[in-house]
Amino acid sequence: MKVIKFGGSSVASAEQLKKVLAIVTADNSRRFVVVSAPGKRNNKDKKVTDLLIQFYNAVLYKQPAEEVIRKIVSRYTEIATEFQVEESIEKPFYAELKALQENFDETDPYALDSFLASGENLNAQLIAACFQKSGVNARYINPKELGILVSNEPQNARILEKSYEKMYQWRDSEEILIIPGFFGYTEDGHVCTFSRGGSDITGSIVAAGMQVDLYENFTDVDGIYAASPKYIHEPELIEYATYREIRELTYAGFTVFHDEALMPSYKAKIPVIIKNTNNPECQGTLIQKSFENKSRNEVVGVASDDGFCGITVGKYLLNREVGIVRRILQILEDLHIGFEHMPSGIDDISIILRERQLTRDTEAALMKRIEEEIQPDHLSIEHGLSVVALVGEGMRERPGTTSDSTAALARKNVNLRMISQGADERSIIFTIRSEQERLAVRSLYYTFFD
């Protein structure tokens, strides 16, 4: 038994939906279909989710919204016309979107969630109707009916453990269930979304809830590549990867798979495979706990991401000052700032942060509090940093990975601002200037891949 999830590009048009229909019906073990909102049909197009954000802003700022409502509905009716179900969806879809506008309450913390979730919700209804018209025994099911209960965290929901037992009751459904991704319901009945890209999370949750044998995630690429194609021409496809390797790679910039989506599958020990809707015969990338009998490269991938900054706190005899790290962390907590890495030397500590957390005011408040409460001999902040991650379970068995990687970077005059390696030796994180990101990725990739 399988859960199969289709991303936005896979359901962006009638042509794509015909491929989805063929993939689902080609294997009768594909019983649960999780769908995203329609994505871009071409490079100049807009995702339905982006149109919904535009719709929400129009309503919030009391601007005309009729045109954007019509645009959203037309994305669905274009597909519906091809499957001859337009009459059954056009009016109710328009009415559902108008209801969002008419019932809007700007004080409601879940208002944006309701707008965003409608993209997936309407698409699941449309796809179920198209499947039925094509003779497939399928039905739309709302996440509330399915039993997806989530925490009270707008746009950042987490699944509640009690959901899994509720979902399992649907395991033996005779119909193929078409499930909207990206959102669930709080216990008091509010629509609440996962973080953006969260349809992957829904697929993983449903896979764990139904206790299936495989979670198939279909997207618009053949799988996960060992490096970004924007930096490397035709990078190698990762055929096998562990959950932890993919978690490390997605953290550091890989965008094929949502970085929170692995956890439900990981806990339930359900393998995940990433495949291409446009090339379903390709092997794809299989993700599971371990691959003891597979021959794999010690390094599986090189990932990178920008938008970081680094704060350096220097103080003589810092290592003798008990509690100084706790005090720094307390300042970060008070200002609601998370940190990514905190390497330290004898007399200094570096704190790597996501720049998006810092406004001009929060940055000033952070630096002021460190200055006053820590009283450092030296305090500085550097913006415009990137992280580059070298990832692979096999690195712990390969002596010299760190020296080979730093030598490769040195040959290209890439200046390291920080280097960090965890105790499990699964990844090495380099912090560099953002303008050297491409150069760093290329030098590392060509050092460890042919």
Steps between C-alpha positions, in 0.01 A plus 500: 500500500630844404437868562577710194543877507507736202660843513368821347672459162351150468144633529542837328303418184266246342794351308686443827193361673464238228852381590398490868195291414714256299755467783237436769304244295817318388542354850197389701699528824489880468200556728558846649573800278619827660495806276642852503338812356564552127851632437649689208415389145799693362772734623281810468205343681395540863437222750146486634643542851655832392164609357338412832750718685413780257130435572558508875689831479224653287240404760722608791561845354140535373598507135299355207537122494263384227767480231735280703208275605419450131865422426510235773175337390615501137805290593265224615239536225772476234580151629136413566399581141744243363345233725144628438426579864503881482129536576535316831786712632490855359214641709583325830869593470411863437257492794763352732749773418237773535410360843861552608469864405157553657586326829845657532605608849838670512529424874476125432853352526392218266364728225802465273502122554143476370592686182818299439340162571226560243750443217561137596144444617339611173757306299431176686128542425576567135735203464250265667233616251742448208590152623133408536423630150781277373342194662724479807340412833631805685367755748612827653547493876546806717793487749251550785304191396823309450614592851795735444512696826772758548640740757374858544786658305381699197715438190726271702277215614627171640312172490343373824580138580133408546452565126672179396244276668215697342654476153560126527123445502500595131772252407265246343297749298377346175532837329821677409508794740598838353641707788592871495848562634642788701244533780309336782256610768560608855300325769268800521432485125730761343668439166875513571777458244842346522795715398509577128571195287317299763315267261810280530432496874139392443615215277743381764235528774245300297764235424572462871131505592405232249814297577571451131800329343625798297451876473542614138562871448460606137646831386647649180856362525637146484596500866745676728829598341839501669527877443285780366468499119531880511866451602585159348422389146320164514585406861473139607163370616498374858348153465509409869510725805423469870242714679775683685699574185196656333418695815851647495482581129156662514609708799793630298302598193359203307140589411365183336363369828365698796747471787232418760327240286727208585424486871163313493638247248824470695317427825275245329797347311328549163730533196454810284567521129530822297391456136420704191141536378637572151735200506343241733721218368812663649629329814479816712652547846417246770524619860500265798677443830807319367645323194733241641507291183530784249822638358485879549735793476636616837373851414143502367459870434615860523234757597512874555281784618546873546341756732713449809694731728761438768552666837842465660537548876860519619605515864834420668475189723152433365551129563532572874174693520233254618154548344596741223346286224177467697484878539549553126231246423267670748541829311412322173198336662374828644511654153340190338807435287609147413859412413636256245857434622713608793863393459742628761870554559692559824412868517219543249159371395342530155122499462358429155144628447245521219497864394124498446457496879673835541335832436707812554344539846548138612860502381568819696330357810695174470839668468422742782401225742808290419716807552341586834450153648804312366741796488714352224842627400390471139153485342420504128232389254559395139218484246487337157603147596410163351527149636626209291441147627690187403277205596539122512464219755815341359725793590559358847669199335707709262813660651596832349160633392548825694854553372397424140208742518692785661784449252252517212359827632849641559601425140216727387584767762169449682543661841336305783320703765405189699523123480283265706478122514262309723608211719327251268721623210201495265558851371753780484362854496705784354405866541629724223431833331189471280680620189720187522211253539497378140877460496494303826226262386677430172839438661352258756281319246783436257724384785262222610308423178630416155 
